[in-house]
Amino acid sequence: MKDNQDPITGTIVETENYIAWKADEPDGETTYHLELNNVTVHFFQEEWEELLQLASLLVKASK
């Protein structure tokens, strides 16, 4: 029998219009996804970490 090659996915956070979720890929890589209405943006781990830094700076700058 062939091993399952589907990623294991899970929701990180969700609002009425947006969702952030991740996928643990069979090759060991974790990818992150932001669904913003009809646009989905995909990130590798390093890109996701940089996005989180940016979001943190945005929150601080808006205070």
TORPA-4810 file (N, C-alpha, C, O; in nm, 3 decimals):
<nodes>
NODE_1_0.084_-0.117_0.000_0.000_0.000_0.000_0.089_0.124_0.000_0.191_0.128_0.068_M
NODE_2_0.051_0.225_-0.076_0.126_0.348_-0.090_0.107_0.438_0.032_-0.003_0.450_0.084_K
NODE_3_0.219_0.501_0.078_0.209_0.595_0.189_0.128_0.717_0.148_0.131_0.758_0.032_D
NODE_4_0.056_0.775_0.244_-0.023_0.894_0.218_0.071_1.013_0.201_0.151_1.041_0.291_N
NODE_5_0.064_1.081_0.089_0.150_1.195_0.059_0.076_1.328_0.073_0.127_1.431_0.029_Q
NODE_6_-0.043_1.328_0.133_-0.117_1.451_0.152_-0.061_1.528_0.271_-0.023_1.468_0.372_D
NODE_7_-0.056_1.662_0.260_-0.010_1.740_0.375_-0.111_1.735_0.489_-0.231_1.714_0.467_P
NODE_8_-0.062_1.755_0.609_-0.150_1.766_0.726_-0.174_1.914_0.747_-0.079_1.990_0.772_I
NODE_9_-0.299_1.957_0.738_-0.331_2.099_0.746_-0.406_2.132_0.875_-0.469_2.046_0.936_T
NODE_10_-0.396_2.259_0.912_-0.467_2.305_1.031_-0.483_2.455_1.030_-0.395_2.527_0.982_G
NODE_11_-0.594_2.501_1.083_-0.620_2.645_1.092_-0.540_2.704_1.207_-0.536_2.648_1.317_T
NODE_12_-0.476_2.818_1.183_-0.404_2.891_1.286_-0.500_2.990_1.352_-0.522_2.985_1.473_I
NODE_13_-0.558_3.079_1.272_-0.660_3.174_1.319_-0.757_3.201_1.205_-0.724_3.183_1.088_V
NODE_14_-0.877_3.246_1.243_-0.980_3.271_1.142_-1.070_3.384_1.190_-1.106_3.391_1.307_E
NODE_15_-1.106_3.473_1.097_-1.207_3.575_1.123_-1.320_3.551_1.024_-1.322_3.451_0.952_T
NODE_16_-1.414_3.643_1.022_-1.527_3.628_0.930_-1.483_3.625_0.784_-1.541_3.553_0.703_E
NODE_17_-1.380_3.703_0.749_-1.338_3.715_0.609_-1.201_3.658_0.577_-1.167_3.641_0.460_N
NODE_18_-1.120_3.629_0.680_-0.982_3.588_0.656_-0.950_3.460_0.733_-1.013_3.428_0.835_Y
NODE_19_-0.850_3.388_0.681_-0.805_3.268_0.751_-0.654_3.252_0.730_-0.603_3.275_0.620_I
NODE_20_-0.586_3.211_0.835_-0.445_3.174_0.825_-0.437_3.026_0.862_-0.491_2.984_0.964_A
NODE_21_-0.370_2.948_0.778_-0.358_2.805_0.804_-0.220_2.758_0.762_-0.149_2.824_0.687_W
NODE_22_-0.183_2.640_0.813_-0.053_2.585_0.778_-0.068_2.443_0.728_-0.167_2.375_0.754_K
NODE_23_0.033_2.400_0.655_0.036_2.264_0.601_0.173_2.204_0.631_0.275_2.259_0.592_A
NODE_24_0.173_2.091_0.699_0.296_2.014_0.719_0.307_1.919_0.601_0.234_1.820_0.591_D
NODE_25_0.400_1.951_0.513_0.415_1.877_0.388_0.485_1.743_0.412_0.560_1.729_0.509_E
NODE_26_0.462_1.646_0.324_0.526_1.514_0.339_0.678_1.519_0.336_0.744_1.430_0.391_P
NODE_27_0.736_1.622_0.272_0.882_1.633_0.265_0.944_1.697_0.389_1.065_1.718_0.395_D
NODE_28_0.859_1.729_0.490_0.908_1.787_0.614_0.898_1.938_0.620_0.915_1.997_0.726_G
NODE_29_0.872_2.002_0.508_0.857_2.148_0.502_0.720_2.187_0.557_0.621_2.118_0.535_E
NODE_30_0.715_2.299_0.628_0.587_2.356_0.671_0.562_2.480_0.589_0.649_2.567_0.579_T
NODE_31_0.445_2.490_0.530_0.407_2.609_0.455_0.291_2.676_0.526_0.211_2.611_0.594_T
NODE_32_0.283_2.808_0.507_0.178_2.889_0.571_0.100_2.958_0.461_0.153_2.992_0.356_Y
NODE_33_-0.028_2.979_0.489_-0.118_3.032_0.386_-0.211_3.135_0.449_-0.269_3.111_0.555_H
NODE_34_-0.226_3.249_0.382_-0.322_3.350_0.422_-0.428_3.359_0.313_-0.396_3.387_0.198_L
NODE_35_-0.552_3.336_0.349_-0.662_3.353_0.255_-0.730_3.484_0.290_-0.790_3.499_0.397_E
NODE_36_-0.720_3.579_0.199_-0.775_3.713_0.217_-0.881_3.735_0.109_-0.850_3.778_-0.002_L
NODE_37_-1.004_3.705_0.144_-1.115_3.704_0.048_-1.081_3.610_-0.066_-1.070_3.489_-0.044_N
NODE_38_-1.063_3.661_-0.189_-1.038_3.570_-0.302_-0.890_3.558_-0.337_-0.856_3.508_-0.445_N
NODE_39_-0.801_3.604_-0.249_-0.656_3.596_-0.272_-0.595_3.506_-0.165_-0.624_3.521_-0.046_V
NODE_40_-0.511_3.413_-0.207_-0.436_3.330_-0.113_-0.288_3.355_-0.135_-0.238_3.349_-0.247_T
NODE_41_-0.217_3.384_-0.025_-0.073_3.408_-0.029_-0.005_3.292_0.044_-0.045_3.256_0.155_V
NODE_42_0.097_3.234_-0.019_0.166_3.118_0.035_0.306_3.158_0.082_0.374_3.236_0.016_H
NODE_43_0.348_3.104_0.196_0.477_3.137_0.255_0.550_3.011_0.298_0.489_2.916_0.346_F
NODE_44_0.683_3.011_0.280_0.768_2.913_0.343_0.798_2.962_0.484_0.768_3.077_0.516_F
NODE_45_0.857_2.880_0.569_0.881_2.912_0.710_0.951_3.046_0.729_0.906_3.129_0.807_Q
NODE_46_1.061_3.069_0.658_1.139_3.192_0.674_1.057_3.314_0.634_1.064_3.418_0.701_E
NODE_47_0.980_3.303_0.528_0.896_3.413_0.483_0.785_3.442_0.584_0.752_3.558_0.609_E
NODE_48_0.728_3.337_0.643_0.623_3.351_0.743_0.676_3.425_0.865_0.610_3.515_0.917_W
NODE_49_0.795_3.388_0.910_0.855_3.453_1.026_0.878_3.601_0.999_0.857_3.684_1.088_E
NODE_50_0.921_3.635_0.878_0.941_3.776_0.843_0.808_3.850_0.838_0.800_3.965_0.881_E
NODE_51_0.705_3.786_0.787_0.572_3.847_0.784_0.522_3.875_0.925_0.464_3.980_0.951_L
NODE_52_0.545_3.782_1.018_0.504_3.803_1.157_0.580_3.920_1.219_0.522_3.996_1.297_L
NODE_53_0.707_3.935_1.186_0.784_4.050_1.234_0.724_4.179_1.180_0.709_4.277_1.253_Q
NODE_54_0.690_4.180_1.052_0.629_4.297_0.990_0.497_4.331_1.057_0.471_4.448_1.087_L
NODE_55_0.414_4.232_1.081_0.285_4.254_1.146_0.304_4.312_1.285_0.230_4.402_1.326_A
NODE_56_0.402_4.263_1.359_0.430_4.314_1.492_0.471_4.460_1.486_0.426_4.541_1.567_S
NODE_57_0.557_4.495_1.391_0.600_4.634_1.374_0.483_4.723_1.333_0.476_4.838_1.376_L
NODE_58_0.393_4.673_1.252_0.275_4.749_1.213_0.187_4.781_1.333_0.137_4.892_1.346_L
NODE_59_0.169_4.683_1.420_0.088_4.704_1.540_0.153_4.811_1.627_0.084_4.901_1.675_V
NODE_60_0.283_4.802_1.648_0.354_4.901_1.730_0.347_5.040_1.667_0.329_5.139_1.738_K
NODE_61_0.362_5.048_1.535_0.362_5.178_1.467_0.224_5.243_1.465_0.213_5.364_1.451_A
NODE_62_0.120_5.164_1.478_-0.015_5.220_1.472_-0.066_5.269_1.607_-0.176_5.323_1.615_S
NODE_63_0.014_5.251_1.713_-0.027_5.296_1.846_0.010_5.439_1.871_-0.018_5.492_1.978_K
</nodes>
